[in-house]
């Protein structure tokens, strides 16, 4: 049997690197992380760019996963499979946090809710499966936007007085999402409501959806409208657990 092809192994290692952490790396960082000469790393990156598996930011010069690879990575995973793999973790998150839990994926320019666990109390609640949520004004949508540059950022419709309507402001927020690994919103989508979400990743680190909690602002945020650290930690842990289940 023929041996492995080194250039393909190096390209695969590069894509896995770009799928981790902030998702954006400079040439020197990539070369150093993989133990490659800069010239070799640059050649592989240029090839990956030509097939749209990698994109380069024109301002910073840093590299990130391209739209073609992101779409390829999600093609095998439909909403039903994502839902079935995440049922137990969503239930556990609702029980631990005391909040309602939703799982969302991108669909037709919005966030499609594919699973919804009610808040564990006796209040009247409405099942949200099938609901379409705006990308720019929800924690779920910010997660999806942050990790897929091909998704449209417009129009940034104002839904409340706190909705982000500036493209520059939204890009700053998405950079923070990539750096921190989670997103939040407080009264950007609906007055009195807030949410926290984190990315669900499939094999290779590609983001295929988001899981999060939502509810009244005083349940999700502190008095300064900042997300409660305990909830952020619980959501991030649940996202990591679902991601491991998808990768197994």
N, C-alpha and C positions, 0 to 999 in steps of 0.2 A: 504494500500500500504506500502511495506517495506521502511524504511528510507534510506538516502544516506549511502554509504560505505565510511568510513572515510579514509581508506588507499588509495582509488582511488582518492578521493578529494585532498589528500596531494600530490599524485604523479602528478596530473594535475597541481596543483599550482606550483610544482617544475619545470615542463616543461615550464610553462608560464614564470617563472622567468628566466630560461636559454635562453629563446627566446628574452629576452629584453637586452638592453644595449650592453655591450661588448660580451655577450654570453658565458663567461667563469667565473665560480665562484668556490671558495674553499668551503670545507665542512662547515667550521665555518660561512662563509657568507650566505650559503644556509639555515643552521639551524637558524641563527639569523633572517634572512629576513622572514622566515615562522613561527617563534616562536616555533620551534621544538627542542627537545633534540638532541644532536649530534648523539647519537646511533640510534634514530629513523630515522633521515635524512639519515644516512649512510646506513641503511637497505633498505630504499626505493631506494636510488641511486644504490646500488648493484643489486637490482631487475631490475631496468630500464637498467642497463648495460647488464644484461644477455639477454634481448630482443632487445638490440642494439638501444634503444631509447635514451641512454645517453652514452657518451664516456668520458674517463678520460685521460688527458694528462700525459704521463709517466714521464716527466721531472718536470712539475710544480705541478702535482697532482690535478689540477683544472678540473672541469667538464664542458661539453658542450653538446649540442644536438647531437644525433647520426645520422648516415647516414640513418638507417631504418626509423626513424621518419621523417626526412627531405623528403625522397622519398614518404612516406605515405601522408604527408601533401600536396604535389604537385600533387598527383594522380588525384584529382577531378578537377583540374584547368588546362584546356588546353590553348593553345596559343590563340585561337580565343576568349575565354572568357576573358583572360587577356587583349587582345587588345580592346575588346568592352567596358570593364569597365574603360579603361584608355584614351579613345579618347579625351574627353573634357579637361582633365588635360594636355595631351601632346600638344594639340593645344594651350592652355593657356600658357604653358611653352615656346613654340616657339615664341609666341607673346611678352611675357615679356622679354625674354632673347635676342631675335633677332638672335637666333642660330637654327640650325637644331636639331631635337629631335628624338631619337630612343628609342625603348623599346626592350630588349633582354631577352631571356631565355636560359637555358642550353640545348644543344641538341648534342648528339654524340661527346662529347669532345670539343665542341666549343660554342660560343654564336650565337644563331639564332636570327636575327632581325625580329621581328613579327610586328612591326609598325614603320613608319618613317614619320615625318612631316618635310616638306621642310623649310629651312630658309626663313623668310618672306621678300624677296627682289626679284629683277627681274633677278638675275643671273641664268645661266643654271645649273640645278641640276639633279642628277640621283636617281631614287627611289631605296632605299636600302633594301626593304622588301625581306626576303629570303636569305640575305647575311649571311655568316658564318664568325665570327670574332674570333681571337685567345683569349683564356682565359687569358694568362699571360701578354699580351701586350696591353690590352685595359682596360679602366675604367670599362666597363660593366663586363668584364671577372673577373677582380680583385674583384668586389663585389660578384660575384657568388662563386668564390674560397674562399673568406674570410668566408663565412657562410655555406659552405658545405665541410667538411673535406674529403668526399668520392671522390670528383672530382680529377682526375689525374692532378698533377702539371708538368708532363713531356710529351713530350720533351719541353725544354725551348729554342725554336728556335730563333736565332738572326735574327730579321727583319730589324733593323736599328742599328746604333751605340749606341743608348740609350736603346735598349731592355734589360730587366732584364733577365739574363741567369743563375744567381746563385740561387740555391734553398734556401740558407740561406737568401739572400737579398730579395727574393720574400716573404718568410715567415715574415720577418720584416715589409715589406710593408703591407701584409695582416693583421698583428696585428694592424697597424695604421688605416687600413680601419675599422676594428671592433671597435676600440676606438673612431674614429671620425664619423662613420656612413656614409662615402662617400669615393669614390675613384677617382683618376685622373691619367692621363698619358699625357706626352708631347713628341711627336716624338718617341714614343716607338714602335708604329705600322706602321706609315707612316711618312716620313720626312715632316715637315711643318704643321702637323696636331696634334690636342690635343683633350682631352675629359674629362668630369666630369660625374660621375654616382652615383646613390644612390639606396639602396635596396628597392624593392617592397615586402611588407609582406602580407601574407594571414592571416586568422583567427589564433590566437595563436602566431603570431609573426614570423612564418616560412617564410623565404625568398624564393620567387617563381620567381623572375625576377629582372630586373634593368631598370631604366629610366635615361636618361642623355642627355647631349648636346655635340656636337662635331663640329669641324671646324678648321679654321686656328689658329695657335698658338697665333698670336697676338690678336685674338678675344677672345680666351679662357683664356689666361694666361697673367701675367704681364711681365715686361722686364726681370725678373729672372726666367721665365718659371714656376712660381707658379700660380695655378688656381686663378682666380679673386674671391674674397670673395662674391661679389654680385651674381655671377653665382652659386657658391656652395650653397648659401642660397636658391636660386630659385629652383635648382634641388632637394635639400633636402625637400623643402616644397611640390613640386610636387609629390615626392615619398611618402610622408606621406599622401597626399590627395588620391592618388591611393590606398594606403594600407587601408585607412579608407573605401573606396568604396568597396574593396574586402571583408572587414570584416563585412559590413552591411548585 
